[in-house]
Amino acid sequence: MSSSAGASETFTASKAYTRWVLTLLFGVAILNMLDRQILGILVVPIKAEFGVSDTAMGFLTGPSFALFYAVAGIPVARYADRGVRRTIIATGLALWSGLTLASSAVSSFAQLVVARLGVGIGEAAGTRRPTRSSPTTFPPIAAPRRSRSSASGAAWASPSPS
């Protein structure tokens, strides 16, 4: 028997495993959105702490994060096509969680900007492309459920209007 026969076998996920993966993706989406919004919530205390201008805060909450998020998304998505998505998501989550934690311990505005750049790179691994799991985990009929799980996580993390 040739080794190519074993390579053609595919893993078919059980319903319990599929639910577990959906729960994890939902949690990652919540953390992703919370992390994006927390800086906007803390603009006033950060400005007071570091004595920076509105322009500097605008740079921190806008282009510095978005640029690295978008640029890092390209190689992450490319690797997601060839690598193990589970590893990509776990590495990205660890990176952005660690750098979010590091953001709380910075002593200068420049350090905060560098930490947020790293957060953008880490969060690129938790976005839609890397989380598109293989069809064996989510059969084509269940793919919309996977997308809804990610979108629901973002909605749960959004602040309620008051």
N, C-alpha and C positions, 0 to 999 in steps of 0.2 A: 504494500500500500504506500502510495507516495505521500510526501508531506504536504502537497498542495491540497489534498482532500481535507485535511484538518484546517487549512487556512480559509477554506470556503465556508466553514461552519460559522454561524453567527449566534450571538447571544440574544436571546429574546427575554426582555424584562418581564418580571411578574407585576401584577397590579400593585402589590405592596411596595416593590422597588420603585415603580413609576411614581407612586404617591410620595415616597420619601424624597426622590429627586425633585419633584415639584415643590415640596415643602422647603427644601434647601434653596432652590432658585427663588422662591418667594422671599425667604429670609435675606438672601443676598440683595435682591431688589430693594427691600426695605432699608437695609444698611446703606446701600448705594445712594438712595434718595435722601436719607437722613444726613449723611455726610455732606452731600452737596448743599443742603439747606442750613446746616448748623452755622456755617460761616456768615451767612446773611443775617441770621438771628443775632450773632455776636458782633456785628459791625461796630456799634457804639462802644462797647467795652474794649474792643481791640484798638480802635482809634485813640481812646483815652490812655490805654496802656503804653502804646508805642509813640503817641503823638504824631500820627501820620495824617495826611490830607485825604479828602474825599477821592481825589484822583488816584492816590496810592491804593486805597481800599477798592476802588473800581477795578484797578489792574489786578489786584489779588483775587477778587471774586469773579472776574470775567476772563480776560485774555490769558492770564497766566495759567489758569486751570484748564480752560477750554482748548487752548492750543496744544498743550501736552496730552490732554485726553484724546483729542482728535488724531494727533500725530502718532501717539502710541497705539491707537486702535488699529492702524494699518499692519504693523508687524505682528500684533497679537492675533488679529483675524487670520493673517497668513499662516501663523503657527497653528491656529485652531483647525485649519483645514488639513494639516499634516500630523499634528501631535495629539496628545490626550487632553481633551477639554477639561476633564476633572482636575488635572494638574494645573492647567492654566487658571481656572477659576480659583482653586485653593491658593495658588501662589499670588494671584492678584489680590485676593481677600486678605491674605497675610501682609502683603506689602502696604495696601492702603490702610489697613487697620493699624499697623505699626507706625506708619507715617502720620496718621491722624493722632495717635497717642503722642508721637514726637512733637506734633504741633502744639500740644498743651504744655510742653516743657521748654519752648523756645525762649530766648532772651532778647531777640531783636526781630525787627520786621523782616529783614533779609532772610533770616532763618525760617520764618513762617512762610515766606514766598517759596523757598526751596522745598520745604516740607509739603506744601500744597502742590507743587509741580510733581513731586513723587506720588502724591495721592491721585493726581490725574492719571498718571501712568498705571498705577495699581487698579484704579476703577475701570480703565479701559478693558481689563480682563474680565470684568463682571457684567459687561454689556451684552447686547443681543447676539452678536456673532459667536463669541465663545460659548454662550449658553445654548446654542442650537445643537442639542444632543443628537446623537445618531438616530436614524429611523428605527433601529431595533429597540431603543429605549422608549421612544415615542412613535408608535406607528403613525402613518400619514393622517389617519382619522383623528388622532389625539394631539397632533401638532398645534392646533388652535388653543387647546387647553394649556399647553406649555407657554404660549405667548400671552395668554390671559393671566397666567400666574405671575409673570414678570410685570405686566401692566398693573395688576392688582397690588403688587408689592409697592409700586411707585405711588399708587393712590392711597394706600394705607399710611405711607410715610409723609404724605403732603399735609401741611397744617390745615386744620379746618377753619373756614371763614368765621370770624366772630366780630 
